[in-house]
Amino acid sequence: MGKAKAKMEQMKGKAKQRVGDSTDDRSMQSEGRREKSVGKVREAAHDMVEGVKKGRKK
């Protein structure tokens, strides 16, 4: 998954979390937090892979 998709997943999760906060929907809050966290992990994994690729080129 690319960095852009990971960022989009984070933003989508943040939006769901805020909707859940506004509507007092704990399920939506939880789903939003989960999506946001997954997006952060995927972004970090992407950055790590890119760092390894750059290191190999040197």
N, C-alpha and C positions, 0 to 999 in steps of 0.2 A: 504494500500500500504506500502510496506517495505521501509526501509531507502535506500537500494541499488537502488531500482527502482526510488525513488525520486532523488537520486544523478544522475542517468542516465538521467532522464528527464532534470535536470539542465544542464548537459553537452551537451545534444542534443540541448537545447535552446540556449546555449552559441555558439555552432557551427553554428546554423542557423543565429544567430545575426551577427556573424563575416562574414558569406557568404553574408548576406544582406549588411553589411558595405562595403565589397569588391566590390560588384556588384551594389552598390547604389540602392538596392531594398528595399524601405521603408516597403513594405508588409512583406518581409522576416525578416527584422529587428524587426518589431513589433511582429511577430509571435514568433521569438526567445526570445524576452524579456518576452513575456507572458508565454512561456513554462518554462523559467528559474525561473520566479516568482512563478509559480504553483508548481514547484519542491521544491522550498525553503519552501513554505507553507506546503506542504505535509511532508517534512522532519521535520519541527517544530512540526507538529501535531503528527507524529510518536514518536518523542522524548518526547512529553508531555504524550502520552499514556504510553510509557515505564516507565516514571517517576512515574506515578500514580500506575502502576502495582507493581513497586518496593516498593512504599510506603505502599501498602496494605499487602505485605509479611512481613513487620516488625511487 
